[in-house]
Amino acid sequence: MNTTNDLLERNKEVVRHFLCVFSTGNVAGILECLDDDCIWWVSGNVPGISGSYDKQQMGELLSGVVNAYKQGALPITPGGMTAEGKRVAVEAESCSELNNGRVFRNTYHFLFEVDGKRITGIKEYSDTLHLYETFIAE
């Protein structure tokens, strides 16, 4: 029988795996980590980026965004990680050069919901002004 600590460590490992796959830019692999009913919410008011996305919509968004990166991906490095029940909170950082010469370097707080081996929900908080200035502003 699994103890509570085993469950929490397993949930953290699901999130670590997801962030590792995300960092490769493999959109199909990223989507495979998500439950079919997963909703990914992105903070802020950035047109075309902020808001709630189902799995299919997130796949479409990611497919377009990975092409903006010089290396075809946005590596995300997790820092602090805390788990309680089905929820895993993660502090993280990213850095990648874009094809337009700009550098996207951001900090995040993610709240993941995990059920078994898949992620059922994501809330993403980051510096949305930097996101706007890097990807959208002239």
C-alpha atoms as one frame of an Amber mdcrd trajectory, in Angstrom:
protein
   0.000   0.000   0.000   1.279   3.479  -0.892   1.898   5.941   1.873   0.966
   9.586   1.572   4.637  10.480   1.053   4.892   7.956  -1.807   1.856   9.558
  -3.485   3.277  13.063  -3.091   6.658  11.999  -4.484   4.939  10.270  -7.416
   2.959  13.442  -8.160   6.175  15.489  -8.065   7.800  13.000 -10.444   4.864
  13.350 -12.892   5.444  17.124 -12.872   9.234  16.777 -13.237   8.694  14.474
 -16.211   6.239  16.936 -17.765   8.677  19.858 -17.410  11.462  17.737 -18.884
   9.314  16.833 -21.907   8.085  20.429 -22.203  11.703  21.587 -22.368  12.266
  19.511 -25.523   9.554  21.282 -27.554   7.968  17.912 -28.436   4.331  19.033
 -28.557   2.939  15.496 -28.973   4.963  14.370 -25.951   3.792  17.368 -23.927
   0.157  16.597 -24.736   0.644  12.945 -23.812   1.429  14.085 -20.258  -1.950
  15.836 -20.017  -5.280  14.251 -19.182  -7.860  14.597 -21.978  -9.886  16.982
 -19.765  -6.884  19.077 -18.672  -7.353  22.839 -18.570  -4.239  25.029 -18.718
  -4.805  28.566 -17.455  -2.246  31.315 -18.153  -2.333  34.498 -16.067  -2.523
  38.037 -17.386  -4.201  39.870 -20.232  -1.881  39.068 -23.128  -4.004  38.593
 -26.288  -3.543  35.143 -27.783  -1.672  33.823 -24.747  -3.494  34.531 -21.460
  -6.639  32.615 -20.576  -7.845  29.036 -20.357  -7.010  26.314 -22.866  -8.188
  22.753 -23.206  -5.735  20.083 -24.336  -6.381  20.581 -28.064  -6.157  24.368
 -27.842  -2.909  24.131 -25.868  -1.494  21.836 -28.538  -2.318  24.414 -31.205
  -0.790  27.243 -29.163   2.389  25.289 -28.401   2.781  24.166 -32.025   2.940
  27.804 -33.087   5.120  29.018 -30.226   7.886  26.369 -30.429   8.727  27.661
 -33.908   9.597  31.052 -32.396  12.488  29.577 -30.403  15.912  29.316 -32.019
  16.368  25.830 -30.517  12.724  24.843 -31.047  11.907  24.754 -27.348  11.605
  26.710 -24.131  13.585  24.910 -21.443  11.908  25.293 -18.049  14.039  24.622
 -14.989  12.095  23.759 -11.842  13.261  25.124  -8.507  11.268  24.724  -5.330
   8.520  22.131  -5.422   5.790  21.512  -2.843   3.121  18.808  -2.965  -0.123
  18.405  -1.069  -2.790  15.927  -2.091  -3.166  16.045  -5.890  -1.592  19.503
  -6.134   2.055  20.277  -6.889   3.325  23.864  -6.694   6.511  24.676  -8.606
   8.753  27.723  -8.804  10.590  27.685 -12.126  12.671  29.682 -14.582  13.027
  29.654 -18.354  15.467  31.084 -20.838  15.587  30.768 -24.611  16.691  32.872
 -27.566  14.004  33.602 -30.125  14.463  33.618 -33.881  13.839  37.387 -33.798
  16.994  37.829 -31.670  15.149  38.602 -28.441  15.765  36.524 -25.316  12.808
  35.211 -23.344  13.813  34.784 -19.717  10.941  34.393 -17.278  10.115  33.215
 -13.784   7.024  31.175 -12.983   4.830  29.766 -10.328   2.906  26.742 -11.571
   0.142  24.936  -9.750  -0.325  21.460 -11.216  -3.136  19.043 -10.432  -2.139
  15.418 -10.902  -4.292  12.305 -11.100  -2.341   9.111 -11.577   0.251   9.563
 -14.311  -1.358  12.558 -16.019  -1.783  16.239 -15.300  -5.421  17.284 -14.991
  -4.940  21.030 -14.530  -2.287  23.744 -14.736  -2.307  27.325 -13.494   0.645
  29.332 -14.806   1.713  32.623 -13.275   4.594  34.562 -14.852   5.815  38.012
 -15.883   3.236  38.620 -18.591   4.610  42.089 -19.432   7.931  40.467 -20.360
   6.032  37.836 -22.341   4.181  40.567 -24.252   7.332  42.614 -24.881   9.274
  39.583 -26.089   6.689  37.894 -28.307   4.161  40.522 -29.387   5.413  44.120
 -29.071   7.076  45.738 -32.078
